[in-house]
Amino acid sequence: MPLQTEYPTTEATASSATAAVLAAHPRATSDPQARAAVATDRSGYVPATLPDGVVRAESADDVIEALRLAHAHNVPVVPRGAGTGLAAGASAHAGQIVVDVSGMDRILEIDPVEMIAVVQPGVLNAEVNAAAAEHGLFYAPDPASTAICSIGGNIATNAGGMWCAKYGVTRESVLGLTVVLADGRVVRTGRRTIKGVTGYDLNALFIGSEGTLGIVVEATLRLRPRPVRTETLAAYFDDIEAAGLAASAITAARIQPSILELMDGPTLGAVDRAEGTHHRELGGAFLLAQTDGYGAHLELDEIARAIEPYASSVHRAGSAEEAEALVKARRDAIPSLEKLGRVSIGDIAVPRNRLAEAFTGLEEISARTGVPIFSVAHAADGNLHPMIVVDPDTSITEGPAKEALGDMFHLAQGLGGTLTGEHGVGLLKRQWVEEEVGDISRSLQGAIKAAFDPTGILNPGKAI
Ligand SMILES: Cc1cc2nc3c(=O)[nH]c(=O)nc-3n(C[C@H](O)[C@H](O)[C@H](O)COP(=O)(O)OP(=O)(O)OC[C@H]3O[C@@H](n4cnc5c(N)ncnc54)[C@H](O)[C@@H]3O)c2cc1C
């Protein structure tokens, strides 16, 4: 079911400041359809108004010019990649302009010896991997949205994915950046070498900053050799708590899977309905494990042994096609739920030995608030995505859906966890940031923001 994006039909007039920016930039438009197309992301959030205009950047110079003009006229700017974010980080409203970099989509260089790729920000994650594969390499951070999300958006959210179980999140795979600052100046961070500690690590600071410190216009990415061998299994459990205990047992046994994913029974049912598969018949929860490298088969044996006390059945994939079908089932989770209504996606992370408690807590939240919660998890990272599905016309920013999102944060906090593992704070989770980081950290973060963006024009109201 597509999102209902209903905006006021009356044509809002751009302020004189945004009008001046839009008139002066050769790649700007205030066409209503273009503005509607960039007003929100995949979070389910619908802004009450449209942004005043869009700059469709095709080069770093387009971004520099947009920010110079915005700075001169004090106009708020929302950076945008592919718009697949799940925290309303790229959402924009009246009085703002969007700088859309999805058209900056060229892979500039693949160096197979140094194992690096230099790319523009609008390149899709899967395109980097396809180009790397031609050289026997891969780019490790692989969100389930790999086919539709951009590298710039991945960097801005410090995105994770399935292979992050072994290879780490985006921050572990970005060596250097070129970033346009709020006033149009350009800064280069990081380097092309694997090591380097000269100066403060501004590269790491930009990663996960959700477009509030600058707009990424080029990235140098770390590639890795493709594993010589992968082995995959799917295990089914009576319930999600048993699956959570099994995942914790794998971690406790010090086995290093390259993928370790969980899905609960309701999510399996939704995937089956959308894709015609039959996972739900096999159990009330599903665990997908993959190992890689020369000893992949031996490591998978260890995983099978660790989960045996908890699983009702275990199936080893007999072919690459069978393995891909199992991985696809996990990737299909969010799109399958989107067919049922408007989806609000939580992103809490907890210590890995407390996964089962987190699932129990989510069931209690569902019972208390009356909202159905479907759950998947990147189990090796303790990162859960509890998903609330509401009627397409129902708001996710108030009422029971909002209450459940707050309860999820407090559940994670109580278990020693965090508000967001990989999707970012965006607009939707901002009210809980200070509660997690504390007032000293919050004020330091405010000072950093002021150093990079003194007039506060970059993605205001997001992230911190
Ligand atoms: C079906 C589905 C599955 C998903 N699975 C995962 C998953 O497994 N793991 C995961 O981490 N996420 C996942 N996501 C969420 C989303 O794909 C990621 O957050 C992704 O990194 C967003 O990239 P984007 O290009 O769509 O960014 P956008 O949505 O366009 O923007 C996201 C944020 O980045 C900022 N931004 C974008 N480009 C730039 C730039 N060049 N410079 C500075 N700031 C910028 C925006 O202002 C915004 O704050 C999923 C989403 C969907 C719809």
The ligand as a Tripos MOL2 file, in Angstrom:
@<TRIPOS>MOLECULE
LIG
   53    58     1     0     0
SMALL
NO_CHARGES

@<TRIPOS>ATOM
      1 C1         13.2590   -1.4350    2.7810 C.3       1 LIG1
      2 C2         14.2820   -0.6780    3.5810 C.ar      1 LIG1
      3 C3         15.2900   -1.3720    4.2360 C.ar      1 LIG1
      4 C4         16.2570   -0.6900    4.9780 C.ar      1 LIG1
      5 N1         17.2560   -1.4000    5.5810 N.ar      1 LIG1
      6 C5         18.2280   -0.7490    6.2470 C.ar      1 LIG1
      7 C6         19.3010   -1.4710    6.8640 C.ar      1 LIG1
      8 O1         19.3790   -2.7000    6.7970 O.2       1 LIG1
      9 N2         20.2510   -0.7560    7.5190 N.ar      1 LIG1
     10 C7         20.2140    0.6100    7.6000 C.ar      1 LIG1
     11 O2         21.1090    1.2050    8.2030 O.2       1 LIG1
     12 N3         19.2110    1.3090    7.0310 N.ar      1 LIG1
     13 C8         18.2280    0.6780    6.3590 C.ar      1 LIG1
     14 N4         17.2150    1.3920    5.7720 N.ar      1 LIG1
     15 C9         17.1790    2.8550    5.9220 C.3       1 LIG1
     16 C10        17.8690    3.6730    4.7970 C.3       1 LIG1
     17 O3         17.9400    2.9430    3.5910 O.3       1 LIG1
     18 C11        19.2560    4.1190    5.2630 C.3       1 LIG1
     19 O4         19.1270    4.9970    6.3750 O.3       1 LIG1
     20 C12        20.0880    4.8080    4.1730 C.3       1 LIG1
     21 O5         21.3970    5.0080    4.6630 O.3       1 LIG1
     22 C13        19.5010    6.1420    3.7280 C.3       1 LIG1
     23 O6         20.1160    6.4910    2.5080 O.3       1 LIG1
     24 P1         19.3830    7.4950    1.4970 P.3       1 LIG1
     25 O7         20.2910    7.7360    0.3550 O.co2     1 LIG1
     26 O8         18.0480    7.0170    1.1600 O.co2     1 LIG1
     27 O9         19.3080    8.7960    2.4230 O.3       1 LIG1
     28 P2         18.1270    9.8430    2.6260 P.3       1 LIG1
     29 O10        16.9160    9.1940    3.1510 O.co2     1 LIG1
     30 O11        17.9790   10.6730    1.4010 O.co2     1 LIG1
     31 O12        18.7710   10.7470    3.7760 O.3       1 LIG1
     32 C14        19.0550   10.2040    5.0370 C.3       1 LIG1
     33 C15        19.8040   11.2480    5.8700 C.3       1 LIG1
     34 O13        21.0580   11.5160    5.2720 O.3       1 LIG1
     35 C16        21.1900   12.9040    4.9230 C.3       1 LIG1
     36 N5         21.9290   12.9070    3.6490 N.ar      1 LIG1
     37 C17        21.6240   12.2240    2.5150 C.ar      1 LIG1
     38 N6         22.5860   12.4060    1.5990 N.ar      1 LIG1
     39 C18        23.5250   13.2260    2.1630 C.ar      1 LIG1
     40 C19        24.7610   13.7790    1.7120 C.ar      1 LIG1
     41 N7         25.2590   13.5470    0.4920 N.pl3     1 LIG1
     42 N8         25.4510   14.5720    2.5730 N.ar      1 LIG1
     43 C20        24.9820   14.8310    3.8240 C.ar      1 LIG1
     44 N9         23.8230   14.3410    4.2860 N.ar      1 LIG1
     45 C21        23.1060   13.5450    3.4660 C.ar      1 LIG1
     46 C22        19.7640   13.4290    4.8680 C.3       1 LIG1
     47 O14        19.7050   14.8080    5.1650 O.3       1 LIG1
     48 C23        19.0960   12.5960    5.9490 C.3       1 LIG1
     49 O15        19.3390   13.1590    7.2110 O.3       1 LIG1
     50 C24        16.2100    0.7310    5.0560 C.ar      1 LIG1
     51 C25        15.1960    1.4310    4.3890 C.ar      1 LIG1
     52 C26        14.2420    0.7480    3.6640 C.ar      1 LIG1
     53 C27        13.1840    1.5310    2.9500 C.3       1 LIG1
@<TRIPOS>BOND
     1     1     2 1
     2     2     3 ar
     3     2    52 ar
     4     3     4 ar
     5     4     5 ar
     6     4    50 ar
     7     5     6 ar
     8     6     7 ar
     9     6    13 1
    10     7     8 2
    11     7     9 ar
    12     9    10 ar
    13    10    11 2
    14    10    12 ar
    15    12    13 ar
    16    13    14 ar
    17    14    15 1
    18    14    50 ar
    19    15    16 1
    20    16    17 1
    21    16    18 1
    22    18    19 1
    23    18    20 1
    24    20    21 1
    25    20    22 1
    26    22    23 1
    27    23    24 1
    28    24    25 2
    29    24    26 1
    30    24    27 1
    31    27    28 1
    32    28    29 2
    33    28    30 1
    34    28    31 1
    35    31    32 1
    36    32    33 1
    37    33    34 1
    38    33    48 1
    39    34    35 1
    40    35    36 1
    41    35    46 1
    42    36    37 ar
    43    36    45 ar
    44    37    38 ar
    45    38    39 ar
    46    39    40 ar
    47    39    45 ar
    48    40    41 1
    49    40    42 ar
    50    42    43 ar
    51    43    44 ar
    52    44    45 ar
    53    46    47 1
    54    46    48 1
    55    48    49 1
    56    50    51 ar
    57    51    52 ar
    58    52    53 1
@<TRIPOS>SUBSTRUCTURE
     1 LIG1         1 GROUP 0 **** ****
